[in-house]
Amino acid sequence: MVRDILIVSDTHGMATRLSEIIEYRQKLLSEKEVLNVIFLGDGLNDLFLCREYDNIINYAVRGNCDIGIYFSPYGEEIPLYRTISFGNHKIFMTHGHTLNVKYDREELCRAAAAENADIALFGHTHVPTLEYIKKGSIRGVERDLVLFNPGSLGDFNGSFGNLSFSDDGFLFSHGKYHNIVKN
């Protein structure tokens, strides 16, 4: 079974953009499918404004601009780090500011490795990124690791990410808000 996940970060007040991307993605789903959204911080209030959608499962972490937001409107704690599993894949999620991702990725890689993740998702830099880290290339990283940053939906062009996966493997892609939603 192939599964798709929308990955968003750094909306910074662009709740309308997030809502439009979610609506577009929902149109691509069959009636019984659920849209999985991973939100990597800096705009949690934007995500909470989109809670009226019924068939969405959100996985979120806090960013440095999500000041004072520790819980969702449903009472779920929003952590700085989170690890989730989909099939055979373990995904480590963080905004990245506490792991200094603007300067290098070593702390991020070690944090993901400590969780036995094969995928590390981060935001904060606003730069769409896809990197492959070979096991052993960074001390403490004992398995291959993929790093992915969707960029910023709140920036001028507005970027987001998609993860399609099955038990056999996974595929990442970046998208641009203006290529999806025609104003």
C-alpha positions in Angstrom: 0.0 0.0 0.0 1.4 3.4 -1.0 0.8 6.3 1.4 1.3 10.0 0.9 2.1 12.5 3.6 2.0 16.3 3.3 5.0 18.0 5.0 4.8 21.7 5.9 6.9 24.0 8.0 7.3 27.7 8.7 3.8 29.0 7.6 4.3 32.2 9.7 0.7 33.4 9.6 -0.2 32.1 6.1 -3.1 30.0 7.3 -4.9 30.6 4.1 -2.1 29.0 2.1 -2.0 26.0 4.4 -5.8 25.6 4.1 -5.7 25.8 0.3 -2.9 23.2 0.1 -4.9 20.9 2.4 -8.1 21.3 0.3 -6.1 20.6 -2.9 -4.6 17.4 -1.4 -8.0 16.3 -0.1 -9.4 16.4 -3.6 -6.8 13.8 -4.6 -7.9 11.3 -1.9 -10.5 8.6 -2.3 -13.6 8.9 0.0 -12.2 6.7 2.8 -8.6 7.9 2.7 -7.1 10.1 5.4 -4.7 13.0 4.8 -1.6 12.8 7.0 0.0 16.2 7.6 3.3 16.6 9.3 3.8 20.1 10.6 7.4 21.1 11.6 6.7 24.2 13.5 6.6 28.0 13.3 2.9 28.5 12.6 1.0 26.1 14.9 -1.8 28.6 15.1 -2.2 28.3 11.3 -2.4 24.6 11.6 -5.0 24.9 14.4 -7.2 27.1 12.2 -7.4 24.2 9.7 -8.9 21.8 12.3 -12.3 21.8 10.7 -11.3 19.1 8.3 -12.6 15.7 9.2 -10.2 13.3 7.4 -6.9 14.7 8.6 -4.3 13.3 11.0 -1.8 15.9 12.1 1.6 15.2 13.6 3.2 18.4 14.8 6.2 19.8 16.6 6.8 23.3 18.0 9.1 25.8 16.4 11.0 28.8 17.9 8.2 31.2 16.9 5.5 29.1 18.5 5.9 30.9 21.7 3.6 29.8 24.5 2.0 27.0 22.4 2.4 23.7 24.3 -0.9 22.1 23.6 -3.3 21.7 20.6 -6.9 22.8 20.9 -7.7 19.1 21.7 -5.3 19.1 24.6 -2.5 17.1 22.9 1.0 18.2 23.9 3.0 19.6 21.0 6.7 18.6 21.7 9.9 19.9 20.3 10.8 16.5 19.0 8.7 13.6 17.9 9.3 10.1 16.4 6.5 8.4 14.5 6.4 5.1 12.5 4.8 4.4 9.2 5.1 0.8 8.1 8.8 -0.1 8.2 9.9 3.5 8.4 10.7 5.5 11.5 10.5 9.3 11.2 12.2 11.8 13.5 10.6 15.2 13.5 11.9 18.5 14.8 11.7 22.2 13.9 15.5 22.2 14.2 16.3 25.4 16.1 17.5 23.5 19.2 19.7 21.3 17.0 21.4 24.2 15.2 20.3 23.1 11.7 21.2 26.5 10.2 24.8 25.8 10.8 25.3 22.0 10.3 23.2 18.8 10.4 25.4 16.7 12.7 23.2 17.2 15.8 20.1 16.5 13.8 21.6 13.3 12.5 22.7 12.1 15.9 19.3 12.9 17.4 17.5 10.9 14.7 20.0 8.1 15.0 19.4 7.9 18.8 15.7 7.2 17.9 16.7 4.6 15.3 15.0 6.7 12.6 15.8 6.3 8.9 14.2 9.7 8.1 14.8 13.0 9.8 12.4 15.9 9.0 13.2 19.5 10.0 12.3 23.1 9.2 13.7 26.4 10.5 16.1 27.2 7.6 13.3 27.9 5.1 15.4 26.1 2.5 14.0 23.1 0.7 16.5 20.3 1.4 17.0 16.6 0.6 20.2 15.0 1.8 21.3 11.4 2.1 23.6 10.6 5.0 25.6 7.3 4.7 25.9 5.3 7.8 29.2 5.9 9.6 29.8 9.2 7.8 28.9 11.0 11.1 30.0 9.7 14.4 27.0 8.1 16.1 25.0 7.5 12.9 25.0 3.7 12.4 22.4 3.5 9.7 21.6 5.3 6.5 19.5 8.4 7.0 17.6 10.8 4.8 17.2 14.4 5.8 14.3 16.4 4.4 13.2 20.0 4.9 10.0 21.1 3.0 11.2 24.8 3.1 8.7 27.5 4.1 5.1 27.7 3.1 5.1 31.3 4.4 7.9 32.6 2.1 7.2 34.4 -1.1 7.1 31.3 -3.3 5.9 29.0 -0.5 7.2 25.5 -0.6 6.0 22.3 1.0 7.0 18.6 0.8 5.5 15.3 0.1 6.5 11.8 1.2 5.2 8.8 -0.6 6.1 5.5 0.8 5.4 1.8 1.0 7.1 -1.0 2.8 9.6 -1.3 0.0 10.8 2.3 0.1 10.0 6.0 0.0 10.1 9.0 -2.3 10.4 12.7 -1.3 9.4 15.7 -3.4 9.1 19.4 -3.0 6.2 21.5 -4.3 5.5 25.2 -4.7 2.3 26.8 -3.4 1.9 28.9 -6.6 2.2 25.9 -8.8 -0.7 24.2 -7.0 -3.1 27.0 -6.1 -4.0 29.5 -8.8 -4.9 32.9 -7.4 
